Amino acid sequence: MAKSKGPRIKMFQSKKFRRQWLTSLRMVRYGANNFTRNIWLTTAATAVMTITLLIVFTTVIARDVLSATVTELRQKVDVSVYLKSDISTKDAASLRQTTLSDANVTGVRYIPSEQAKKDYIATEVGGNDIDQLQTLSELDINTFPAEFRIAVKDPDQLASLETLVKNDKGFQEFMNPDLAPTFAGDRRTVIDTISGWAKTAERVGLIASTVFVAISMLIVFNTIRMAIFSRKEEIQMMKLIGADKNFIRGPFVVEAVMYGFIAALLATSLGYFGLLALEPKIASYGVAIGAIKDDLVLYAPLILVSMIVIGSMIGVISSRLAVRRYLKV
């Protein structure tokens, strides 16, 4: 007896699974029909959701690009300490070792006066103006001070280095009295500026994303509401024949998920192609975009899935709110 029940139970479970599968397919088909029934509302809902997801995509990319740029600039920050032009190589080496004793210092490059003069001529003239080259070559070597270029780990932690430079006897003896040390210099200002841009971009992007998510949800909500009203007689017929509540509600949720799915495909494609098209121009301004672009290409499937999940969540939440309010089953 027990043996005869086993196959029956398996057959019943198999039929139940097949029935659920067919029901799910019908819900998807009805949802797809709803999606194409009112093309104008569908286009509006998909367009606004595409803009929303594109703003989310752009905000994340802008934040990462600016953060990477700041990190790269921080690694290039150095401190310039100007020394007397007649400092000996031995004294310069001794001062270099003293400077390296600071925990925040990663390297010290010594530039003697002769090299400083050559660097200045190469930078300012570039070998093009013969007269100016002749004039500069005749300048006294003492016009150009020797220099330490000091690389640091953290440009925000320069207090100990400043104290060392000000109080060390060797620096007091050999430091150029006419030129003060430049702690981080112009790059520090650039870093602070870009850091401010990154924070502003993140805030603006968050606000814009929130606003457009709300607009998207409102449009999808109204689209589902109108779909419910347009299928009122069909829904009543389903109720009369005893259709399951989930079967009646399901197509509207499927319709909203399709908005999110298509919007995610469009937004991700636009974001990728836009970034690839603008990358050479952005990189020409010294923005660290190369690594971010490589990561985007590497993790493209994961990013697309994430965008689809976000778009689908917006659609599901909006449709469930509309169904709960306007579809009484």
Long-range contacts (C-beta under 8 A, 24 or more apart in sequence): 23-244, 23-247, 24-250, 26-247, 27-247, 27-250, 27-251, 27-254, 28-251, 28-254, 30-250, 30-251, 30-254, 31-250, 31-251, 31-252, 31-253, 31-254, 31-255, 31-257, 31-258, 32-254, 32-255, 32-258, 33-251, 34-227, 34-231, 34-251, 34-252, 34-254, 34-255, 35-255, 35-258, 35-259, 37-227, 37-230, 38-223, 38-226, 38-227, 38-230, 41-222, 41-223, 41-226, 42-223, 42-259, 44-219, 44-223, 45-216, 45-219, 45-220, 45-223, 45-259, 46-259, 46-262, 46-263, 46-266, 48-212, 48-215, 48-216, 48-219, 49-216, 49-219, 49-220, 49-259, 49-260, 49-263, 49-311, 49-314, 49-315, 50-262, 50-263, 50-266, 50-267, 50-270, 51-212, 51-267, 52-209, 52-212, 52-213, 52-215, 52-216, 52-263, 52-267, 52-314, 53-263, 53-264, 53-267, 53-268, 53-307, 53-310, 53-311, 54-267, 54-270, 54-271, 55-205, 55-208, 55-209, 55-212, 56-205, 56-209, 56-267, 56-307, 56-310, 57-267, 57-268, 57-271, 57-307, 58-205, 58-271, 59-201, 59-202, 59-204, 59-205, 59-206, 59-208, 59-209, 60-205, 61-271, 61-275, 61-292, 61-296, 62-198, 62-201, 62-202, 62-205, 63-198, 63-201, 63-202, 63-205, 64-292, 65-282, 65-287, 65-288, 65-289, 65-292, 66-194, 66-195, 66-197, 66-198, 66-201, 66-287, 67-198, 68-288, 68-289, 68-291, 68-292, 69-194, 69-286, 69-287, 69-288, 70-191, 70-194, 70-195, 70-198, 71-288, 72-288, 73-187, 73-190, 73-191, 73-194, 74-154, 74-155, 74-191, 76-187, 77-151, 77-152, 77-155, 77-184, 77-185, 77-187, 77-188, 77-191, 78-149, 78-150, 78-151, 78-152, 78-184, 78-185, 78-187, 79-148, 79-149, 79-150, 79-152, 79-158, 79-161, 79-181, 79-182, 79-183, 79-184, 79-185, 80-147, 80-148, 80-149, 80-150, 80-181, 80-182, 80-185, 81-147, 81-148, 81-150, 81-165, 81-171, 81-175, 81-181, 82-145, 82-146, 82-147, 82-175, 82-176, 82-178, 82-179, 82-180, 82-181, 83-145, 83-146, 83-147, 83-148, 83-174, 83-175, 83-176, 84-145, 84-146, 84-174, 84-175, 84-176, 85-113, 85-141, 85-142, 85-143, 85-144, 85-145, 85-146, 85-176, 86-113, 86-142, 87-146, 87-174, 91-170, 91-174, 92-146, 92-174, 94-170, 95-148, 95-168, 95-170, 95-171, 95-174, 96-148, 98-164, 98-168, 98-170, 98-171, 99-148, 99-150, 99-161, 99-164, 101-164, 102-160, 102-161, 102-164, 103-160, 104-152, 104-153, 104-154, 104-157, 104-158, 104-160, 104-161, 105-150, 105-151, 105-152, 105-153, 105-161, 106-151, 106-152, 106-153, 107-150, 107-151, 108-148, 108-149, 108-150, 108-151, 109-148, 109-149, 109-150, 109-151, 110-146, 110-147, 110-148, 111-146, 111-147, 111-148, 111-149, 112-146, 113-141, 113-142, 113-144, 113-145, 113-146, 114-141, 116-144, 116-145, 116-146, 116-147, 117-141, 117-143, 117-144, 120-144, 145-176, 145-178, 145-179, 146-176, 155-184, 155-187, 155-188, 155-191, 158-183, 158-184, 213-314, 216-314, 216-318, 217-314, 217-317, 217-318, 217-321, 218-318, 220-256, 220-259, 220-314, 220-315, 220-318, 220-319, 220-322, 221-318, 221-319, 221-321, 221-322, 222-322, 223-255, 223-256, 223-259, 224-252, 224-255, 224-256, 224-318, 224-319, 224-322, 224-323, 225-322, 225-325, 225-326, 227-252, 227-255, 228-252, 228-322, 228-323, 228-326, 228-327, 229-326, 235-327, 235-329, 239-329, 245-329, 248-327, 248-329, 249-323, 249-327, 249-329, 252-319, 252-322, 252-323, 252-327, 253-315, 253-316, 253-319, 253-320, 253-323, 255-319, 256-315, 256-316, 256-318, 256-319, 257-312, 257-315, 257-316, 257-319, 258-315, 259-311, 259-315, 260-308, 260-310, 260-311, 260-312, 260-313, 260-314, 260-315, 260-316, 261-308, 261-311, 261-312, 263-311, 264-304, 264-307, 264-308, 264-310, 264-311, 264-312, 265-304, 265-308, 267-307, 267-311, 268-303, 268-304, 268-307, 272-296, 272-300
